[in-house]
Amino acid sequence: MVPGKSVRLSRITLRGRMLCIPMDHSITDGPIKGLEEPEAMVKAVARGGATAFLAQKGVLRSLTNPPRIGIILHLSANTSFGPSPNRKVLISSVEEGLRLGADAISVHINIGNSDEPEMLVQLGRVADECDALQIPLIAMMYPRGEAIKDPSDPDVVAHVARIGAEAGADIVKTIYTGSTDSFREVVRKCPVPVVLAGGSKVDSDLSLLELADSAMNAGAMGVTFGRNVFQHQNPTAIVRALRKVVVERGSVTEGLEVLRIATS
């Protein structure tokens, strides 16, 4: 019998690779550009060939049709109005994810701040619940807080990623360390698959595809790019280009050609 986690992982990946578009930003920052109409963006990235999208429960409840790509329910939240920018709390549950048809669960943990212990308790508890119900858990592991001097330090990122794996996550999402070689060490030292977070907006399509290619060359399972996709002038087209690089493992040049054709 195929374990439930394996079945659900197959729904958020293709060929064992992930191209996920996170859309959880509006609970923190409001209805920002690109996420004014979430269902329209879900359809746009699905047309481009994303393997999954990630959203809060309210967005999933608002969908009028079943998405054609994998669904990841995000449990964590905070707002830009709150007193502690690094503190993430749980606003949903693993069981709610199952009720909504989610294929995976995600939580966001910031390491290196005064709220870290509370978030680690959340991570451990959710990991156990996901394991009991055989639903994959993606842990967004970020070095953020007063104890972090350089958030992109490869040793720091490797430690933060390892915390997610040690606490029971099936996949760890974390930030880029600046080079393929240094990110390869993060991947090597993490006993579960790693996916790359998109971070801030990049300055060009070429830079985005090069970033994705670097992560894949380092051994990453895939990428999770939010603003660089849903705030792109043509989200469907940039997803097609990313799919060529991430899922099909074509070159950056081939990805740019896909983008040129899609936007011509």
Steps between C-alpha positions, in 0.01 A plus 500: 500500500625850414518715817263795516784750516644365175164527329459860610859593417437384145220756476724799585801391296580374152792267432588548865541877453298786639404832345276657762352850499434627855202736528481546876631857503172692532432405860822683586509780245143533373368443145829585331550521126445164337287360782196725469311206350660179631303252290597678179867471599462132589363440149780705343781305665322171432495588128872561521570156644560561870486177699332661803387819666494594868231705673313566821173321579280796411635506147446126461142536624435779249594296192207431271660208317754232599852612404682301234823501701606387846362681805708592806323647802709745698427500873718791616422869509583843630421851379697814428296670774614262774754574775741216412588471130681167541232325705286255302191342655279217379160604364391168351554127545611187320147363517367816336749441221356155441146638501601757238667241278856613560779271383753639749534729801753775561612700802734798526768499771738790563818399683713738705245720675328511837189324366696201369408256784126546441542442127709186556221358714259571213730330252539187707129467567399553137767255383354229723145573382608489135679172554197346670276603211758427230501849351836657401632792704702782348689709757594850393819546700636855505787654701336819629543687821729675742738202529563482123786719381512376140184318384668369185801351681519143366566355846200683643271395215620139526425501873155652449414252226620213716272614783203451270609151407581405859156616612325271251439697179486302176625792291692809613470835329780745567690794360785520250855526627649688206657225291437153365786352700391644834135407443611148405640467851164603648329232292764239583470556873119483503364143515173595328450674163561875483313754290616856443305802622462783250568790731488858374422592142795451266609754241440292187351181359853381429594540868194304609569210265867498599399488867271204434767324297759551772271346760431198281871456422559500877264205539182678606165331447360817347410862557217693663480843337226742601535871419733430210214308341169654604636855456655420164348674199414155363475242782404214268799562277758523778364178652543328163860618491561384857344163421748455216791563739373339821283206395634420154856602595555696185761773487445862595530585132219256421292652777547848356394370160183353650432837659563684172258277311238525772509880503533561125 
